[in-house]
Amino acid sequence: MSLLDRISVDPAVRFGKPCIRGTRLTVGDVLGYLASGMTETQVLADFPQLTREDLLACYAFAAERERRLMSVPAA
């Protein structure tokens, strides 16, 4: 299974935001917790339904989205 297979998008769950499969936790929520200074250990303790692979999937999702961003030159 690819890490990205752990991320699902369902219009009926959290308005279609990318979520960790089987949860209502969005990739953005998880990355936000980590960006605010929480450690992976703290996130996993607060959300026992998550695994380290789920966190890696969030990183992979963000990296893939970054690769797909297109920059538009300033006029």
N, CA, C and O atoms as a GROMACS GRO file, in nm:
protein
  300
    1MET      N    1   0.085  -0.118   0.000
    1MET     CA    2   0.000   0.000   0.000
    1MET      C    3   0.089   0.125   0.000
    1MET      O    4   0.185   0.134   0.077
    2SER      N    5   0.058   0.217  -0.085
    2SER     CA    6   0.127   0.344  -0.090
    2SER      C    7   0.083   0.431   0.028
    2SER      O    8  -0.030   0.419   0.075
    3LEU      N    9   0.172   0.516   0.074
    3LEU     CA   10   0.134   0.606   0.183
    3LEU      C   11   0.014   0.691   0.144
    3LEU      O   12  -0.074   0.718   0.227
    4LEU      N   13   0.009   0.733   0.019
    4LEU     CA   14  -0.102   0.819  -0.023
    4LEU      C   15  -0.236   0.746  -0.022
    4LEU      O   16  -0.341   0.810  -0.023
    5ASP      N   17  -0.234   0.612  -0.020
    5ASP     CA   18  -0.359   0.537  -0.009
    5ASP      C   19  -0.423   0.554   0.129
    5ASP      O   20  -0.540   0.520   0.148
    6ARG      N   21  -0.347   0.607   0.224
    6ARG     CA   22  -0.400   0.631   0.358
    6ARG      C   23  -0.482   0.760   0.365
    6ARG      O   24  -0.548   0.787   0.465
    7ILE      N   25  -0.478   0.839   0.258
    7ILE     CA   26  -0.551   0.966   0.254
    7ILE      C   27  -0.674   0.947   0.165
    7ILE      O   28  -0.665   0.894   0.055
    8SER      N   29  -0.788   0.991   0.216
    8SER     CA   30  -0.911   0.979   0.138
    8SER      C   31  -0.979   1.115   0.126
    8SER      O   32  -0.965   1.202   0.212
    9VAL      N   33  -1.053   1.131   0.018
    9VAL     CA   34  -1.131   1.252  -0.004
    9VAL      C   35  -1.274   1.207  -0.032
    9VAL      O   36  -1.301   1.138  -0.130
   10ASP      N   37  -1.364   1.248   0.058
   10ASP     CA   38  -1.505   1.210   0.047
   10ASP      C   39  -1.587   1.335   0.070
   10ASP      O   40  -1.580   1.394   0.178
   11PRO      N   41  -1.665   1.377  -0.030
   11PRO     CA   42  -1.744   1.499  -0.013
   11PRO      C   43  -1.836   1.497   0.109
   11PRO      O   44  -1.877   1.602   0.157
   12ALA      N   45  -1.869   1.379   0.158
   12ALA     CA   46  -1.958   1.368   0.275
   12ALA      C   47  -1.882   1.376   0.408
   12ALA      O   48  -1.945   1.378   0.514
   13VAL      N   49  -1.750   1.381   0.402
   13VAL     CA   50  -1.670   1.387   0.525
   13VAL      C   51  -1.586   1.514   0.524
   13VAL      O   52  -1.503   1.534   0.435
   14ARG      N   53  -1.607   1.599   0.623
   14ARG     CA   54  -1.531   1.724   0.639
   14ARG      C   55  -1.528   1.807   0.511
   14ARG      O   56  -1.426   1.865   0.474
   15PHE      N   57  -1.644   1.812   0.443
   15PHE     CA   58  -1.661   1.894   0.323
   15PHE      C   59  -1.562   1.859   0.212
   15PHE      O   60  -1.526   1.944   0.132
   16GLY      N   61  -1.519   1.733   0.208
   16GLY     CA   62  -1.432   1.687   0.101
   16GLY      C   63  -1.285   1.717   0.122
   16GLY      O   64  -1.205   1.699   0.030
   17LYS      N   65  -1.248   1.764   0.240
   17LYS     CA   66  -1.106   1.788   0.266
   17LYS      C   67  -1.034   1.654   0.277
   17LYS      O   68  -1.093   1.556   0.322
   18PRO      N   69  -0.908   1.649   0.237
   18PRO     CA   70  -0.832   1.524   0.248
   18PRO      C   71  -0.820   1.482   0.395
   18PRO      O   72  -0.774   1.560   0.479
   19CYS      N   73  -0.862   1.360   0.425
   19CYS     CA   74  -0.861   1.307   0.561
   19CYS      C   75  -0.779   1.179   0.567
   19CYS      O   76  -0.759   1.110   0.466
   20ILE      N   77  -0.732   1.149   0.686
   20ILE     CA   78  -0.665   1.021   0.706
   20ILE      C   79  -0.773   0.914   0.702
   20ILE      O   80  -0.874   0.923   0.773
   21ARG      N   81  -0.751   0.815   0.620
   21ARG     CA   82  -0.847   0.708   0.595
   21ARG      C   83  -0.907   0.655   0.725
   21ARG      O   84  -0.835   0.625   0.820
   22GLY      N   85  -1.039   0.645   0.728
   22GLY     CA   86  -1.109   0.589   0.842
   22GLY      C   87  -1.127   0.685   0.959
   22GLY      O   88  -1.177   0.646   1.064
   23THR      N   89  -1.086   0.812   0.941
   23THR     CA   90  -1.102   0.912   1.046
   23THR      C   91  -1.164   1.038   0.988
   23THR      O   92  -1.185   1.048   0.867
   24ARG      N   93  -1.192   1.131   1.075
   24ARG     CA   94  -1.238   1.262   1.031
   24ARG      C   95  -1.127   1.366   1.050
   24ARG      O   96  -1.152   1.487   1.042
   25LEU      N   97  -1.006   1.320   1.075
   25LEU     CA   98  -0.892   1.410   1.090
   25LEU      C   99  -0.838   1.447   0.953
   25LEU      O  100  -0.803   1.360   0.873
   26THR      N  101  -0.831   1.576   0.927
   26THR     CA  102  -0.781   1.619   0.797
   26THR      C  103  -0.628   1.625   0.798
   26THR      O  104  -0.564   1.638   0.902
   27VAL      N  105  -0.574   1.613   0.678
   27VAL     CA  106  -0.429   1.629   0.661
   27VAL      C  107  -0.387   1.766   0.714
   27VAL      O  108  -0.285   1.777   0.781
   28GLY      N  109  -0.466   1.868   0.685
   28GLY     CA  110  -0.436   2.003   0.732
   28GLY      C  111  -0.435   2.014   0.883
   28GLY      O  112  -0.350   2.083   0.940
   29ASP      N  113  -0.528   1.946   0.950
   29ASP     CA  114  -0.530   1.946   1.096
   29ASP      C  115  -0.401   1.888   1.152
   29ASP      O  116  -0.337   1.947   1.238
   30VAL      N  117  -0.364   1.772   1.101
   30VAL     CA  118  -0.244   1.703   1.150
   30VAL      C  119  -0.120   1.787   1.124
   30VAL      O  120  -0.036   1.803   1.213
   31LEU      N  121  -0.107   1.839   1.002
   31LEU     CA  122   0.010   1.921   0.971
   31LEU      C  123   0.010   2.048   1.056
   31LEU      O  124   0.117   2.097   1.094
   32GLY      N  125  -0.107   2.102   1.084
   32GLY     CA  126  -0.117   2.220   1.169
   32GLY      C  127  -0.068   2.192   1.311
   32GLY      O  128   0.002   2.274   1.370
   33TYR      N  129  -0.107   2.077   1.365
   33TYR     CA  130  -0.058   2.040   1.499
   33TYR      C  131   0.093   2.030   1.501
   33TYR      O  132   0.159   2.080   1.592
   34LEU      N  133   0.148   1.966   1.400
   34LEU     CA  134   0.293   1.949   1.393
   34LEU      C  135   0.362   2.084   1.372
   34LEU      O  136   0.467   2.109   1.432
   35ALA      N  137   0.305   2.169   1.289
   35ALA     CA  138   0.365   2.300   1.264
   35ALA      C  139   0.358   2.391   1.387
   35ALA      O  140   0.440   2.481   1.402
   36SER      N  141   0.261   2.366   1.474
   36SER     CA  142   0.248   2.448   1.595
   36SER      C  143   0.348   2.407   1.703
   36SER      O  144   0.357   2.471   1.807
   37GLY      N  145   0.422   2.299   1.677
   37GLY     CA  146   0.524   2.258   1.772
   37GLY      C  147   0.500   2.125   1.840
   37GLY      O  148   0.586   2.076   1.913
   38MET      N  149   0.383   2.064   1.817
   38MET     CA  150   0.361   1.932   1.874
   38MET      C  151   0.458   1.833   1.809
   38MET      O  152   0.487   1.844   1.690
   39THR      N  153   0.506   1.740   1.887
   39THR     CA  154   0.591   1.636   1.831
   39THR      C  155   0.503   1.525   1.775
   39THR      O  156   0.384   1.517   1.806
   40GLU      N  157   0.562   1.440   1.693
   40GLU     CA  158   0.487   1.325   1.642
   40GLU      C  159   0.436   1.240   1.758
   40GLU      O  160   0.323   1.191   1.753
   41THR      N  161   0.517   1.224   1.860
   41THR     CA  162   0.478   1.144   1.977
   41THR      C  163   0.355   1.205   2.045
   41THR      O  164   0.265   1.132   2.086
   42GLN      N  165   0.351   1.337   2.057
   42GLN     CA  166   0.236   1.404   2.119
   42GLN      C  167   0.110   1.386   2.033
   42GLN      O  168   0.002   1.360   2.086
   43VAL      N  169   0.123   1.402   1.902
   43VAL     CA  170   0.007   1.385   1.813
   43VAL      C  171  -0.046   1.242   1.824
   43VAL      O  172  -0.166   1.221   1.835
   44LEU      N  173   0.045   1.145   1.821
   44LEU     CA  174   0.002   1.006   1.831
   44LEU      C  175  -0.061   0.976   1.966
   44LEU      O  176  -0.153   0.893   1.974
   45ALA      N  177  -0.016   1.040   2.072
   45ALA     CA  178  -0.075   1.020   2.205
   45ALA      C  179  -0.214   1.082   2.212
   45ALA      O  180  -0.305   1.026   2.272
   46ASP      N  181  -0.231   1.200   2.150
   46ASP     CA  182  -0.361   1.268   2.151
   46ASP      C  183  -0.463   1.201   2.060
   46ASP      O  184  -0.584   1.210   2.084
   47PHE      N  185  -0.415   1.135   1.956
   47PHE     CA  186  -0.503   1.069   1.858
   47PHE      C  187  -0.458   0.924   1.842
   47PHE      O  188  -0.391   0.891   1.745
   48PRO      N  189  -0.496   0.838   1.936
   48PRO     CA  190  -0.447   0.699   1.935
   48PRO      C  191  -0.490   0.618   1.812
   48PRO      O  192  -0.434   0.512   1.787
   49GLN      N  193  -0.587   0.667   1.737
   49GLN     CA  194  -0.628   0.596   1.616
   49GLN      C  195  -0.528   0.616   1.503
   49GLN      O  196  -0.536   0.548   1.401
   50LEU      N  197  -0.433   0.709   1.520
   50LEU     CA  198  -0.333   0.734   1.417
   50LEU      C  199  -0.209   0.648   1.440
   50LEU      O  200  -0.179   0.604   1.551
   51THR      N  201  -0.139   0.626   1.330
   51THR     CA  202  -0.011   0.554   1.335
   51THR      C  203   0.098   0.645   1.278
   51THR      O  204   0.069   0.748   1.218
   52ARG      N  205   0.219   0.606   1.298
   52ARG     CA  206   0.331   0.682   1.240
   52ARG      C  207   0.318   0.686   1.088
   52ARG      O  208   0.353   0.786   1.026
   53GLU      N  209   0.270   0.578   1.028
   53GLU     CA  210   0.251   0.574   0.883
   53GLU      C  211   0.147   0.678   0.838
   53GLU      O  212   0.158   0.734   0.729
   54ASP      N  213   0.046   0.702   0.922
   54ASP     CA  214  -0.053   0.806   0.889
   54ASP      C  215   0.014   0.943   0.885
   54ASP      O  216  -0.015   1.025   0.797
   55LEU      N  217   0.105   0.969   0.979
   55LEU     CA  218   0.176   1.096   0.979
   55LEU      C  219   0.264   1.106   0.855
   55LEU      O  220   0.271   1.212   0.791
   56LEU      N  221   0.332   0.998   0.820
   56LEU     CA  222   0.413   0.997   0.699
   56LEU      C  223   0.326   1.021   0.575
   56LEU      O  224   0.370   1.087   0.480
   57ALA      N  225   0.205   0.968   0.576
   57ALA     CA  226   0.113   0.990   0.464
   57ALA      C  227   0.077   1.138   0.452
   57ALA      O  228   0.065   1.190   0.341
   58CYS      N  229   0.060   1.206   0.565
   58CYS     CA  230   0.032   1.350   0.562
   58CYS      C  231   0.149   1.426   0.501
   58CYS      O  232   0.130   1.516   0.420
   59TYR      N  233   0.272   1.388   0.541
   59TYR     CA  234   0.390   1.452   0.482
   59TYR      C  235   0.396   1.426   0.332
   59TYR      O  236   0.422   1.516   0.254
   60ALA      N  237   0.370   1.302   0.294
   60ALA     CA  238   0.376   1.266   0.152
   60ALA      C  239   0.269   1.341   0.072
   60ALA      O  240   0.295   1.386  -0.040
   61PHE      N  241   0.150   1.356   0.131
   61PHE     CA  242   0.043   1.429   0.063
   61PHE      C  243   0.084   1.574   0.042
   61PHE      O  244   0.066   1.630  -0.066
   62ALA      N  245   0.140   1.636   0.147
   62ALA     CA  246   0.182   1.776   0.137
   62ALA      C  247   0.294   1.791   0.034
   62ALA      O  248   0.296   1.887  -0.042
   63ALA      N  249   0.388   1.696   0.032
   63ALA     CA  250   0.498   1.702  -0.064
   63ALA      C  251   0.446   1.689  -0.206
   63ALA      O  252   0.492   1.759  -0.297
   64GLU      N  253   0.351   1.600  -0.226
   64GLU     CA  254   0.293   1.582  -0.361
   64GLU      C  255   0.217   1.707  -0.404
   64GLU      O  256   0.226   1.748  -0.520
   65ARG      N  257   0.145   1.768  -0.313
   65ARG     CA  258   0.072   1.890  -0.346
   65ARG      C  259   0.171   2.002  -0.380
   65ARG      O  260   0.147   2.080  -0.472
   66GLU      N  261   0.281   2.009  -0.308
   66GLU     CA  262   0.384   2.110  -0.335
   66GLU      C  263   0.442   2.090  -0.475
   66GLU      O  264   0.464   2.187  -0.547
   67ARG      N  265   0.467   1.965  -0.512
   67ARG     CA  266   0.521   1.937  -0.646
   67ARG      C  267   0.424   1.981  -0.756
   67ARG      O  268   0.466   2.016  -0.866
   68ARG      N  269   0.296   1.978  -0.725
   68ARG     CA  270   0.198   2.010  -0.829
   68ARG      C  271   0.165   2.159  -0.836
   68ARG      O  272   0.097   2.202  -0.929
   69LEU      N  273   0.213   2.237  -0.738
   69LEU     CA  274   0.188   2.381  -0.742
   69LEU      C  275   0.254   2.442  -0.865
   69LEU      O  276   0.365   2.404  -0.903
   70MET      N  277   0.185   2.533  -0.924
   70MET     CA  278   0.239   2.600  -1.040
   70MET      C  279   0.259   2.746  -1.002
   70MET      O  280   0.166   2.813  -0.956
   71SER      N  281   0.379   2.794  -1.022
   71SER     CA  282   0.402   2.935  -0.991
   71SER      C  283   0.372   3.018  -1.115
   71SER      O  284   0.400   2.979  -1.228
   72VAL      N  285   0.315   3.133  -1.089
   72VAL     CA  286   0.282   3.226  -1.197
   72VAL      C  287   0.374   3.345  -1.184
   72VAL      O  288   0.377   3.410  -1.080
   73PRO      N  289   0.449   3.375  -1.288
   73PRO     CA  290   0.542   3.489  -1.278
   73PRO      C  291   0.467   3.618  -1.254
   73PRO      O  292   0.357   3.640  -1.306
   74ALA      N  293   0.528   3.704  -1.174
   74ALA     CA  294   0.469   3.835  -1.146
   74ALA      C  295   0.471   3.919  -1.273
   74ALA      O  296   0.564   3.911  -1.354
   75ALA      N  297   0.369   3.998  -1.289
   75ALA     CA  298   0.360   4.080  -1.410
   75ALA      C  299   0.447   4.202  -1.401
   75ALA      O  300   0.451   4.282  -1.495
   0.00000   0.00000   0.00000
